[in-house]
Amino acid sequence: MRTLIKNIKELVQVERQPKLRVCGKDMAQMETVKNAYLIVEDDKIAAFGPMSELKEQSFDKEVDATGRMVFPSFCDSHTHLVYAGSREIEYIDKIRGLSYDEIAKRGGGILNSAKRVQEASEQQLYDDAMARLEQIIRFGTGAVEIKSGYGMTPEAELKMLRVIRRLKENSPLTIKSTLLGAHGIPMEYRGRQEKFVDLVIDQMIPQAAAEGLADYIDVFCDAGFFTVEDTERMLEAGARYGMRPKIHANEMACSGGIQCAVKYNALSCDHLEYTGEEEIQCLLSSETMPTVLPGAAFFLNMQHAPVRRMMEAGLPVAMASDYNPGSSPSGNMQLIVTFACVNYRMLPEEAINATTINSGYAMGVSDVLGSIAVGKRANFYITTPIPTYEYLPYAYGENKVARTFLNGKEV
């Protein structure tokens, strides 16, 4: 199957020499081709360039993109989109002044979602999650990482991971799965959380590995959750089963989570609201992708991670949605690009790099996704008629995606 997208107003984020990630000042650079064409063969990008260089040839399908732009699909490297039920009542509690910790202590927060997941059937979880996947495709996402973590028992965590496996099998999205057994501490383990860590190590990790359910392992390493010592025990156990880490770190405090991520060669460390010079220097010596979650910071009204300082120091930065029912109930990556520009003072080019190639790196797929490059998988979207690519973060109230192609096929 050969497909031609022709008369593209501007083909955005092309790479002639593909990179795995973009760092520091290079994040402000982004190559485009105006009045362009894009050729897809089966599920891969075969060629691109200006229309003036398009040679006459035959195609099975032609799409005229006059007045429209083409972008690589977003890679959303941090979500919790397998869950049961919403938590808008807690949202109202936050408005009334209750803190995240106060809500959690009375059984809300992660514990609320855990109870619902434990009670839900696998089919219900699958149907709800598939609807969410269809929604994020419409907003331009082509790859997504999905975590467990709302199970908090071996049975429920495995149920979530099996749902993610079914989603992988039946969705056109590229999906990575992560075992987040240590997302919170069940009430019955409060005061003896080392026993819950034992449960994660002795049951959740081996059972997930036996069924091949998890690409990665994650731990919420932060104040009020799991200590560095707890985290190291779980990451070492995951490593024995071939699970590379992706860590929740420094959302609540300078927890040591970033240093722990680097020590264990984590693919990413995520949240990072509390990041100082020591943490930045530590990340500079690593292959770990700093990943910021603007939706959660916005929804919880938290301080913002020092993204500009990170980039000025030479670090790459990724951004993801953190799609979940409690602190970021949206998987709209176009909105994340807007948050990046407004709240973190990123240029549009930096924000686009953060949500495509760098977030692709943060989920281990930037070798095949995250930019327009020959040989990469043909995941891209055609916009509505827009004046410039800067319009993407500017017009935050509208969906700029008109048509989506995943694996070379329109969906």
Secondary structure, DSSP 8 states (H G I E B T S, - for coil): -EEEEEEEEEEESB-SS--S---GGGGG---EEEEEEEEEETTEEEEEEEGGG------SEEEE-TTEEEEE-EEEEEE----SS--HHHHHHHHTT--HHHHHHTT-THHHHHHHHHHS-HHHHHHHHHHHHHHHHHTTEEEEEEE--S--SHHHHHHHHHHHHHHHHH-SSEEEEEEEEESS--GGGTT-HHHHHHHIIIIIHHHHHHTT--SEEEEEESTTSB-HHHHHHHHHHHHHTT-EEEEEESSSS--SHHHHHHHTT-SEEEE-SS--HHHHHHHHTSS-EEEE-HHHHHHTT-----HHHHHHTT---EE---BBTTTB----HHHHHHHHHHHS---HHHHHHHHTHHHHHTTT-TTTSSSB-TTSB--EEEEEE-S-TTHHHH-TTS--EEEEEETTEE-
